[in-house]
Amino acid sequence: MAHLAEAEKQRAEPDLTSRQRRARTVARLAAVQALYQMELGGQGVDTVVDEFRNHRFDADMDGEPLAEADEEWFAQIVHGVVAGQKAIDTAVVTRLASGWRIERLDATLRALLRAGVWELREKPDVPREIVIDEYVELAKAFFDAAEAKFVNAALDGVARDARG
């Protein structure tokens, strides 16, 4: 799937402003980071969500404020993934090569797929193209093209199963 241009995103989500769409993008990235942190650090969901809300979302880098995140969207993703992780992981495993277990995936890739699967299943009002594109673009920030293609294929398969 090619990266969607801003105009295409506007047509797909006409009720959101460019700023709101950007805030959701930042929330998705933060959710992936939070899920990763929870898995590796063993912290609970409320602790991590509070940490992001109280310390990371108001942070700046080199004196410049970071992009604004949709904090509610972030919290919904993180809490939703934790609540539905067993079913989400089952959906991911069906997209893996025969004999592969989800634990074999890189922790960041697991977090990214879990967030994407949750959003595809639980947010039917968000166009599947938007969800898939957002998580593929996040994958490109962390991984090579092969992993981004895998994310694309896996989320597309989940979207077909969940949304028809």
N, C-alpha and C positions, 0 to 999 in steps of 0.2 A: 504494500500500500504506500503510495506516495504521500509525502508530508502535505497536509492540508494547508492551503494558504489562508490568511486571515479572512479574506472575502468568503471563502468556502465555509469557514467556521461560522461566520456571521449568518450565512444562509441556513446552516444546519441548526443553529441555536439563536434565532432572531430575538428572543426575549432577553438575551444577555448582552451587556455592553462589552467592548473589547477589554476594559479593565476587569470586569467580572470573570471573563474567560481566562485572562491572565492569572487572576487570583486562584482560580480552580487549578490551573497548571501548577502553580507554586504549591498549592495544597496537596496535589498528587505526589509531587516530588517529596514534600515533607512527610507524607504518609509512608512512602517507601522507606525513607530514612528512619522513621519511627519504628516501623515493623522490623527493619534490620537491627536497630538498636535493641529492641525488645528480645529478639531471638538470640543475639550474641551476648547481651548483657544480663539476660534473665530478669529484666524489670517488668513490672505489671503495666497493663494498659493505661490505667488512670495516672500512674506516676509519669509515664512517658508523655501522655497527652498534656498533662499539666506543665511538664518541663518545656515542651514546645510552646505552649501558650504563654507561659510566664517569662521565658528567657530567649527563645529562638526567633519568634515572630517579630519581636521588636528590636532585634539586633541590627547592627550595621557592619559593613565591611570596609575597612580603610576610610571610615568617616562617612561613607555613603549608605543610606538606608537600603536594606534588602527589599525586594519586591514584596508587595502585600499579598498575604495568603488568605484564602477563604477558610477561616478557622473552623467553621461549622462543617464544611465539606471534609476537611482534614479529619476532624474527630469522627464523623460518620464513617469514613473509610476505615480508619484504624479500629474503632470499636466493632464495626461490621465484620472485618476480616477476623478479628479475634473470636467473635461470637460464632461465625460460620466456618472456621478454619478447616474442620474435618471435611465438610462437603466441598469446600473450595479446593482443598488438596486433592480430593478424589477427582475433581474436574481437571486439574492440572495433570495428574498422573495419567489420565486417559490420552493425553497429548504427548507423552514421553515415549521413547523407543521401548520396545518390549524388554522387560526385565529391569528397567530403570526405576529407581525410587526417587521421590521428591527430594530426599536428603542429599542426593548426589548432585543436585543443582547448586550453583553458587548461592550464598545467602541473599545477596542483593537481587539476583534473578528470581529467587523464590518470593521475596517481598514484593517485587514488581508484578509478578504474575498473580499473586494473591490479591493485590489491590485491584488489578485490572479485571480479574474474574469477578470479584465482589461487585465492582461497579457495573459490569455488564449484566449481572444477575439482578441487582437490587435497584438500579437506577434506569428503568426502561425509558424514562423521559429524555435521557441523554442519548443522542444518536450514536449507534454502535461505531460509526466511522470516527467520531470524535474520540471516544474512549480508546479505540484501538490505536489511532494516530498518536494520542497523547502518551500512551505507554510505550509504543515503538520509539518515539522520540526520546523518552527517558532511557530506554534500553541503549540507544545510540550514544547517549552521554556516558554510559558506564562500560559498554561492551563493544565488540567488533560487529561487523555486519551480519555474521552468522547468527549470533544471539538475537539481534534485532529481528531478523527474519523468522527465527523460532518464536519470538514473542508475537509477531504478527500472525503467524499460522496458528499458534495455540489460542490466542484471544479470538481470532476469527472463528475457529472451531467451536469455542465456548459460546460465542455470540449466536452462531447458527443453532446450537443446541438449546440455548436459553430463550432466544427470541424468534426462532423459526426462520 
